[in-house]
Amino acid sequence: MEVVHTVIAIVLVIGLIIWLKVDPVISLVIACLYLGLASGVGMTGTVEAITGGFGSIMAKVGLLIGFGVLIGALLHSLGTFRKLVRLLLRVVGPGRLPYALAGAMSTVFPSIYVDVQVVLAAPIARSSAPFVGKNGLGLAHLSGAIGVGIFAGYVFVIPGLAAVSIAGLLDVPLGTWLLYGIVLGPVTALVSTWLFGLLVRRGYWKPATDEEPTTGDDPLVDVDPGTVGSGPSEDAAKPDVDVPLGISLLPILVPLVMIAYGAFADLAGRSNAFVEFIGNANVALFVGLLGAYVLVIASTGRDGAAQALSSGFRTTGEILLVTGVGGSLGAVIDASGMGDTLAGLFSAGSGAAVLTSILLAWMVAAILHLAIGSVSVAAIAAAGIIAPVLGSIDVAPIAVGLAIASGSMFALTVNSNFFWMFKTLLGLTTRGALKSMTMVTSIASLVSLPLVVGIALVV
C-alpha cells in the first residue's frame, strides 16, 4: 500500500500546485502529512520525519544556498553580469554571441537566480538579434541560447540552486559535483545551442507567428549592440560602478577554485585538515560572500550593500523552505517503507541495470517537471523520492543526481512562471516561446542524458 499512498501524495502535490494554485511549500507539507498518516508512520512519527528531513537537508545546503543567493545579489548590484555580457559581445562579435551567451550563462551566471538572469540577458539578445541573423533568425537563436544556458547552469553547475539542492539531498560532495557539472553544463548548453541553431536555419522559426510585432520604440532594446538595453531590472538605469570586471568576478571564481582544489587534493591523496577546511563549500562560498560584500561597500557604500543584501534575503527564504520540505518528503517516504520498493526498481548489478536506474531517475524528474512546471521543485522532489534508496543500489550518487538534474529541465512550458517572463522579455508569441524555450530545454535534457549514462558506467 505504500506505493499507492506515495503515488497519491505525488499526485496531490501536482494537483495542489497546478489546479488549486497552492504554494509549493504548503503543497509539499500537505503531501508529507498525508503520506505519513496514511502509510502508518503515525502522528508523532510523521512530524518527526518532516522536521528531521527538513533539518537534515538544511544542515547540508542551507548556508550554501543562502551564501550563493547573497553573492549573486551583491554582484548584480555592481552591474557585474551586464558588464560580462558587453565584454562577450565585444570579444566574440554578434555571429558567435549565441555560443558565448550559452557558455557564460552556464558557468558564471548560475550564482544568480534564473529570473534575474533572463532580465539581464533579454535586452542584449533583442538589441543584437539583427546582427546575429536576418529575418528574425537572430532572435530565435539567441533566445534558445539564453534558455539553455540558464537552465544547464542552474541544474548542473555549482552554485546553481538546483545543483546544490540535488547534491545536498543525495549527499554528494559539492567538490565531486563541481568536477562533473562544470564540464557537463557548458557542453550541454553549447551542443544544444548548435542543434537548435540548425533547426532555426532549416525553416523551423517563423518570425510572423513566433515573434510579437515591434513598434521600433522598445524600452528593452538599445540600438547599439555593444550595450545592454534598459530592461526592467531595478538597477538597469544606474551606471555601472567603477569596479573592473575581473575584480568583480572574483567572488564567484575564488570559491570555485577553493572547492575544486579541495576535490583534486582529495582525489590525489594529498588532502589534510587545512585543505579540507579551505575546500569546504561553506567556507569557500562565505569567502566569496565576504569579497562581494567588501566590493559593494567600497563601490556604493554601506547603504548600497544593505539594499542588495535585503533583495537577496527576500529570495533566500522561499528557496530554503522549498528545499527543506523537499527533504521532508524524502524522509517521510523513507519512514513509510517505500524505500524498499524503490530499491527494487533501482537495483543495479550490471551495465544494463545501471542504464535502467539512470533512465528511471531521469523519468521521475522529467514527469514531475512536466506536471509541476518548476525545475527546482521537480529536482528537489525527485531527489527526495530517490534519496532513501541510494544506499542500496550500485549506481554512484553523482550519476543519479546528474540524471535527476538532466530530467528536471525537460520541456519547460506554459505551467512555469519563467516561461511567461521569458516570452514577454524577449518579445515572443506563446507559440514562439514554445518553439524556443520548450524545445531547447527538451533538446538539452536529451543531449545530457547519454552523457550522464556514460558517467554512470565509469564512476
C-alpha positions, 0 to 999 in steps of 0.5 A, spaced: 500 500 500 505 504 500 506 505 493 499 507 492 499 512 498 506 515 495 503 515 488 497 519 491 501 524 495 505 525 488 499 526 485 496 531 490 502 535 490 501 536 482 494 537 483 495 542 489 500 546 485 497 546 478 489 546 479 488 549 486 494 554 485 497 552 492 504 554 494 509 549 493 511 549 500 504 548 503 503 543 497 509 539 499 507 539 507 500 537 505 503 531 501 508 529 507 502 529 512 498 525 508 503 520 506 505 519 513 498 518 516 496 514 511 502 509 510 502 508 518 508 512 520 503 515 525 502 522 528 508 523 532 512 519 527 510 523 521 512 530 524 518 527 526 520 525 519 518 532 516 522 536 521 528 531 521 528 531 513 527 538 513 533 539 518 537 534 515 537 537 508 538 544 511 544 542 515 547 540 508 545 546 503 542 551 507 548 556 508 550 554 501 544 556 498 543 562 502 551 564 501 550 563 493 543 567 493 547 573 497 553 573 492 549 573 486 545 579 489 551 583 491 554 582 484 548 584 480 548 590 484 555 592 481 552 591 474 557 585 474 553 580 469 551 586 464 558 588 464 560 580 462 555 580 457 558 587 453 565 584 454 562 577 450 559 581 445 565 585 444 570 579 444 566 574 440 562 579 435 554 578 434 555 571 429 558 567 435 554 571 441 549 565 441 555 560 443 558 565 448 551 567 451 550 559 452 557 558 455 557 564 460 550 563 462 552 556 464 558 557 468 558 564 471 551 566 471 548 560 475 550 564 482 544 568 480 537 566 480 534 564 473 529 570 473 534 575 474 538 572 469 533 572 463 532 580 465 539 581 464 540 577 458 533 579 454 535 586 452 542 584 449 539 578 445 533 583 442 538 589 441 543 584 437 538 579 434 539 583 427 546 582 427 546 575 429 541 573 423 536 576 418 529 575 418 528 574 425 533 568 425 537 572 430 532 572 435 530 565 435 537 563 436 539 567 441 533 566 445 534 558 445 541 560 447 539 564 453 534 558 455 539 553 455 544 556 458 540 558 464 537 552 465 544 547 464 547 552 469 542 552 474 541 544 474 548 542 473 553 547 475 555 549 482 552 554 485 546 553 481 540 552 486 538 546 483 545 543 483 546 544 490 539 542 492 540 535 488 547 534 491 545 536 498 539 531 498 543 525 495 549 527 499 554 528 494 560 532 495 559 539 492 567 538 490 565 531 486 559 535 483 563 541 481 568 536 477 562 533 473 557 539 472 562 544 470 564 540 464 557 537 463 553 544 463 557 548 458 557 542 453 550 541 454 548 548 453 553 549 447 551 542 443 544 544 444 545 551 442 548 548 435 542 543 434 537 548 435 541 553 431 540 548 425 533 547 426 532 555 426 536 555 419 532 549 416 525 553 416 523 551 423 522 559 426 517 563 423 518 570 425 510 572 423 507 567 428 513 566 433 515 573 434 510 579 437 510 585 432 515 591 434 513 598 434 521 600 433 520 604 440 522 598 445 524 600 452 528 593 452 532 594 446 538 599 445 540 600 438 547 599 439 549 592 440 555 593 444 550 595 450 545 592 454 538 595 453 534 598 459 530 592 461 526 592 467 531 590 472 531 595 478 538 597 477 538 597 469 538 605 469 544 606 474 551 606 471 555 601 472 560 602 478 567 603 477 569 596 479 573 592 473 570 586 471 575 581 473 575 584 480 568 583 480 568 576 478 572 574 483 567 572 488 564 567 484 571 564 481 575 564 488 570 559 491 570 555 485 577 554 485 577 553 493 572 547 492 575 544 486 582 544 489 579 541 495 576 535 490 583 534 486 587 534 493 582 529 495 582 525 489 590 525 489 591 523 496 594 529 498 588 532 502 589 534 510 585 538 515 587 545 512 585 543 505 579 540 507 577 546 511 579 551 505 575 546 500 569 546 504 563 549 500 561 553 506 567 556 507 569 557 500 562 560 498 562 565 505 569 567 502 566 569 496 560 572 500 565 576 504 569 579 497 562 581 494 560 584 500 567 588 501 566 590 493 559 593 494 561 597 500 567 600 497 563 601 490 556 604 493 557 604 500 554 601 506 547 603 504 548 600 497 550 593 500 544 593 505 539 594 499 542 588 495 543 584 501 535 585 503 533 583 495 537 577 496 534 575 503 527 576 500 529 570 495 533 566 500 527 564 504 522 561 499 528 557 496 530 554 503 523 552 505 522 549 498 528 545 499 527 543 506 520 540 505 523 537 499 527 533 504 521 532 508 518 528 503 524 524 502 524 522 509 517 521 510 517 516 504 523 513 507 519 512 514 513 509 510 517 503 507 517 505 500 524 505 500 524 498 499 520 498 493 524 503 490 530 499 491 527 494 487 526 498 481 533 501 482 537 495 483 543 495 479 548 489 478 550 490 471 551 495 465 544 494 463 541 495 470 545 501 471 542 504 464 535 502 467 536 506 474 539 512 470 533 512 465 528 511 471 531 517 475 531 521 469 523 519 468 521 521 475 524 528 474 522 529 467 514 527 469 514 531 475 517 537 471 512 536 466 506 536 471 509 541 476 512 546 471 518 548 476 525 545 475 527 546 482 521 543 485 521 537 480 529 536 482 528 537 489 522 532 489 525 527 485 531 527 489 527 526 495 523 520 492 530 517 490 534 519 496 532 513 501 534 508 496 541 510 494 544 506 499 542 500 496 543 500 489 550 500 485 549 506 481 554 512 484 550 518 487 553 523 482 550 519 476 543 519 479 543 526 481 546 528 474 540 524 471 535 527 476 538 534 474 538 532 466 530 530 467 528 536 471 529 541 465 525 537 460 520 541 456 519 547 460 512 550 458 506 554 459 505 551 467 512 555 469 512 562 471 519 563 467 516 561 461 511 567 461 517 572 463 521 569 458 516 570 452 514 577 454 522 579 455 524 577 449 518 579 445 515 572 443 508 569 441 506 563 446 507 559 440 514 562 439 516 561 446 514 554 445 518 553 439 524 556 443 524 555 450 520 548 450 524 545 445 531 547 447 530 545 454 527 538 451 533 538 446 538 539 452 535 534 457 536 529 451 543 531 449 545 530 457 542 524 458 547 519 454 552 523 457 550 522 464 549 514 462 556 514 460 558 517 467 554 512 470 558 506 467 565 509 469 564 512 476 
